[in-house]
């Protein structure tokens, strides 16, 4: 927070600047001004939050300065510091909006107290405006959600519609005109931080699209507004061009689905439902970045059951034990359905489920034929693919079938599930990072549920217990071999919370990290007690 001292006496300027440590108090001390005229000439450029000024100076007075500051920077706090204890001056100071009136004989702590009070008033106003802004944003988002919500209990009523001009001004037609509306759902990919990418996409689209936008967890919602009297200017082509522009600018991939046009705001729930239906065709869109409901609404559905020939080929691939061949087969099977002009997400999902069911039945037959107490337990049945997934359907099918292949290979060859060994190696190489079960399962191309079951069977530990054990072992090695601080040790084994690390370490070893290090010869450098939570 910036503070400006104004006084025509150099000894006063220098004294106020040096006697009080303004930086320590959270202030940025601007170069003191020798007159009101100098302060006014720098006012717009430096924008001080607090002005500490004398009253009587050569040229304009401190009260003249206060009056002009109040006019140009209404939020700036003025503190008068003067040698004149006169009631008339105090009265005029109050009229000019001065927030405090101190004598130059005041002790430094009194001046500090006045500055801190001024700072608190400013921060209070900032916080109040921030809360007002957040409330307004929340009301705005809730109104947009209500306009889009399906079902009569949530349909927009007159009270909600009356708020549109104030909270959603881009949805209001031009004077004397009428607007038409269309719901749009936008997904983005291509950045390692998916949430940051979505934020950037929403922020950019809100400036470019003729309508209002809303950021959701895994997509951006938009309501496009266009001239109802101009059917050809329905907003779709504009949206298509702007999506391409944003994708180039942010170096990402965008996919959007649009509902049909609604002649009034009450028709938005229908348009939104259609956009959701069209969004399910994301992986069927090919190179198209935008799919409209009208383009897919007539599709009747494609193949829903795999043929005997396909099942036989699948069994052959599974018996062959090649992960590469299995991935190729899964990709080709899905690609054939995606190329069907009648295919829908529902028919594709049913077809993929049929393939997985065939694989599950085959594995059960293999289990029965093996005998000898060998029982193959396929992972629990889970949906193979959702209508709007983040991963391609070919990958989803491959992951489901991969579990069957690994179980078969383990049973017929006695192999000790090499992917568990690969997972353990990956865990040990990445102990300093956030190791989720899903992340490790993905590294070894397994369904997370199946991976969790097999991992526990092979190691005798749950995934979490195993990772914790390995981290504690690595921590003991570091503590015994290096003088690293306990906080550094915690970070190197994946813990940002040093206290939590200390608790886990003591639970595993019976000692705090510092006690353990001391018992190994006290290699440390005076960090005893850090992270040593009881």
Residue pairs with C-beta under 8 A, 6 or more apart in sequence:
1 26
1 27
1 28
1 49
1 50
1 119
1 122
2 27
2 28
2 30
2 46
2 47
2 48
2 49
2 50
3 22
3 27
3 28
3 29
3 30
3 48
3 49
3 50
3 51
3 52
3 115
4 30
4 32
4 33
4 39
4 42
4 46
4 48
4 50
4 51
4 52
5 13
5 16
5 17
5 29
5 30
5 32
5 33
5 52
5 53
6 32
6 33
6 35
6 36
6 38
6 39
6 51
6 52
6 53
6 54
6 57
6 62
6 65
7 13
7 16
7 32
7 34
7 53
7 54
7 57
7 81
8 34
8 35
8 54
8 57
8 58
9 54
10 34
12 54
12 104
13 32
13 34
14 32
16 32
16 52
16 81
16 111
17 29
17 32
19 108
20 108
20 111
20 112
22 28
22 29
23 29
25 112
25 115
25 116
26 119
27 50
27 115
27 119
30 42
30 46
30 48
33 39
33 42
35 57
35 58
35 59
35 60
36 53
36 57
36 59
36 60
36 61
36 62
36 64
36 65
37 59
37 60
39 51
39 53
39 65
40 60
40 65
40 68
40 69
43 68
43 69
43 72
43 73
44 72
47 73
48 73
48 76
49 75
49 76
49 77
49 119
49 122
50 76
50 77
50 78
50 79
50 115
50 118
50 119
50 122
51 65
51 66
51 69
51 76
51 77
51 78
51 79
52 79
52 81
52 111
52 115
53 62
53 65
53 66
53 78
53 79
53 80
53 81
54 62
54 80
54 81
54 82
54 83
54 104
55 61
55 62
55 63
55 80
55 82
55 84
55 89
55 93
56 62
56 82
56 83
56 84
62 80
62 82
63 80
63 89
63 92
63 93
63 96
63 98
65 78
66 78
66 80
66 93
66 96
66 97
66 98
67 96
69 76
69 78
70 76
70 78
70 96
70 97
75 122
75 125
77 99
77 118
77 119
77 121
77 122
78 96
78 97
78 98
78 99
79 98
79 99
79 100
79 101
79 102
79 114
79 115
79 118
80 89
80 93
80 98
80 100
80 101
80 102
81 102
81 103
81 104
81 106
81 111
82 89
82 101
82 102
82 103
82 104
83 103
83 104
83 105
85 103
89 101
90 101
93 101
94 101
99 117
99 118
99 121
100 114
100 117
100 118
102 110
102 111
102 114
136 167
139 163
139 167
140 167
140 168
141 214
143 160
143 163
143 164
143 167
143 168
144 168
144 212
144 214
144 221
144 223
145 214
146 154
146 156
146 160
147 156
147 160
147 164
147 168
147 223
147 265
147 268
147 269
148 183
148 221
148 223
148 268
148 269
148 272
149 155
149 269
150 269
150 270
150 272
150 273
151 269
155 266
155 269
156 265
156 266
156 268
161 265
164 171
164 172
164 265
165 172
168 212
168 223
170 210
170 211
170 212
170 225
171 179
171 181
171 211
171 212
171 223
171 225
171 265
172 179
172 225
173 179
173 225
173 227
173 228
177 227
177 228
177 229
178 227
178 228
178 229
179 225
179 226
179 227
179 228
180 225
180 226
180 227
180 228
180 234
180 261
180 262
180 263
181 211
181 223
181 224
181 225
181 226
181 261
181 262
181 264
181 265
181 267
181 268
181 271
182 223
182 224
182 226
182 234
182 235
182 236
182 258
182 259
182 260
182 261
182 262
182 271
183 221
183 222
183 223
183 224
183 258
183 259
183 268
183 271
183 272
183 274
183 275
184 209
184 211
184 221
184 222
184 223
184 224
184 239
184 256
184 257
184 258
184 259
184 275
185 219
185 220
185 221
185 222
185 256
185 257
185 258
185 275
185 276
185 278
185 279
186 201
186 205
186 219
186 220
186 221
186 222
186 243
186 254
186 255
186 256
187 218
187 219
187 220
187 254
187 255
187 256
187 279
187 282
187 388
188 194
188 197
188 198
188 201
188 219
188 220
188 250
188 252
188 253
188 254
189 197
189 252
189 253
189 390
190 197
190 250
190 251
190 252
190 253
191 197
191 250
191 252
194 218
197 250
197 252
198 215
198 218
198 219
198 220
199 215
200 250
201 220
201 246
201 250
201 252
201 254
202 213
202 214
202 215
202 220
204 246
204 249
204 250
205 213
205 220
205 222
205 242
205 243
205 246
206 212
206 213
208 242
208 245
208 246
209 222
209 224
209 238
209 239
209 242
210 224
210 225
210 226
210 235
210 238
211 222
211 223
211 224
211 225
211 235
212 222
212 223
212 225
213 220
213 221
213 222
213 223
214 220
214 221
214 222
215 221
218 390
219 279
221 272
222 239
223 268
224 235
224 236
224 238
224 239
224 258
225 235
226 233
226 234
226 235
226 238
226 261
227 233
228 263
234 261
236 258
236 290
236 292
239 256
239 258
239 290
240 289
240 290
243 254
243 256
243 289
243 290
244 289
246 254
247 253
247 254
247 289
254 289
255 282
255 285
255 289
255 290
255 291
256 289
256 290
256 291
257 275
257 276
257 277
257 278
257 279
257 281
257 282
257 290
257 291
257 292
257 293
258 275
258 278
258 290
258 291
258 292
258 293
259 270
259 271
259 272
259 273
259 274
259 275
259 278
259 293
260 270
260 271
260 274
260 292
260 293
260 294
261 271
262 268
262 270
262 271
274 293
274 297
275 293
276 388
277 293
277 296
277 297
278 291
278 292
278 293
278 295
278 296
279 291
279 387
279 388
280 344
280 345
280 387
280 388
281 291
281 296
281 344
281 345
282 291
282 388
283 338
283 389
283 392
283 393
284 338
284 343
284 345
284 348
285 291
296 344
299 341
299 342
299 343
299 344
300 342
300 344
301 342
301 343
301 344
301 346
301 347
302 337
302 340
302 342
302 343
302 344
302 347
302 348
302 351
303 337
303 340
303 343
303 347
303 351
304 347
304 350
304 351
304 354
305 350
305 351
305 354
306 314
306 333
306 351
306 354
306 355
306 358
310 333
310 355
311 355
311 358
311 362
313 329
314 329
314 355
314 358
314 359
314 362
314 401
315 358
315 362
317 325
317 326
317 329
318 326
318 359
318 362
318 401
318 404
318 405
318 408
319 408
321 405
321 408
321 409
323 402
323 405
323 445
326 398
326 401
326 402
326 405
327 398
330 394
330 397
330 398
330 401
331 394
331 398
333 355
333 394
333 397
334 348
334 352
334 392
334 393
334 394
334 397
335 394
337 343
337 347
337 348
337 351
338 348
338 393
345 387
346 387
348 385
348 393
349 383
349 384
349 385
349 386
349 387
352 384
352 385
352 393
352 396
352 397
352 400
353 383
353 384
355 397
355 401
356 384
356 397
356 400
356 401
359 400
359 401
359 404
360 378
360 381
360 404
362 404
363 376
363 378
363 404
363 407
363 408
364 376
364 378
366 376
366 408
366 411
367 374
367 375
367 376
367 411
370 376
370 411
370 412
374 411
376 407
376 408
376 411
377 407
377 453
378 403
378 404
378 407
378 450
379 403
379 447
379 449
379 450
379 453
380 449
382 447
382 449
384 396
384 397
384 400
385 393
385 396
385 397
389 396
398 445
399 445
399 446
399 447
400 447
402 445
402 446
402 447
403 446
403 447
403 450
406 417
406 419
406 446
406 450
406 454
409 415
410 416
410 417
416 458
417 454
417 458
419 444
419 445
419 446
419 451
419 454
420 444
420 454
420 455
420 458
420 459
422 443
422 444
423 440
423 441
423 443
423 444
423 451
423 455
424 459
424 466
426 440
426 443
426 444
427 435
427 440
427 466
427 467
427 470
428 470
428 474
431 467
431 470
431 471
431 474
431 492
431 493
431 494
432 491
432 492
432 493
432 494
433 494
434 494
435 467
435 494
437 448
437 451
437 452
437 463
437 464
438 448
440 451
440 463
441 447
441 448
441 451
441 452
444 451
446 454
452 462
452 463
455 463
455 466
456 462
456 463
459 466
461 469
468 504
468 508
469 508
471 493
471 494
471 495
471 504
472 493
472 504
472 505
472 508
472 509
474 492
474 493
475 489
475 490
475 492
475 493
475 501
475 505
475 513
476 509
476 516
478 484
478 489
478 492
478 493
479 489
479 513
479 516
479 517
479 520
479 523
480 516
480 517
480 520
480 523
481 523
482 523
483 523
483 524
483 525
484 492
485 524
485 525
485 527
485 530
486 498
486 501
486 502
486 513
486 514
486 527
486 530
486 531
486 532
487 498
487 527
487 530
487 531
489 501
489 513
489 531
490 496
490 497
490 498
490 501
490 502
490 531
493 501
495 501
495 504
498 530
498 531
499 531
499 533
500 533
501 513
501 531
502 512
502 513
502 531
502 532
502 533
503 533
503 534
505 511
505 512
505 513
505 516
505 531
506 512
506 532
506 533
506 534
509 516
511 519
512 531
512 532
512 533
513 530
513 531
513 532
514 524
514 527
514 528
514 529
514 530
514 531
514 532
515 532
517 523
517 524
518 524
518 528
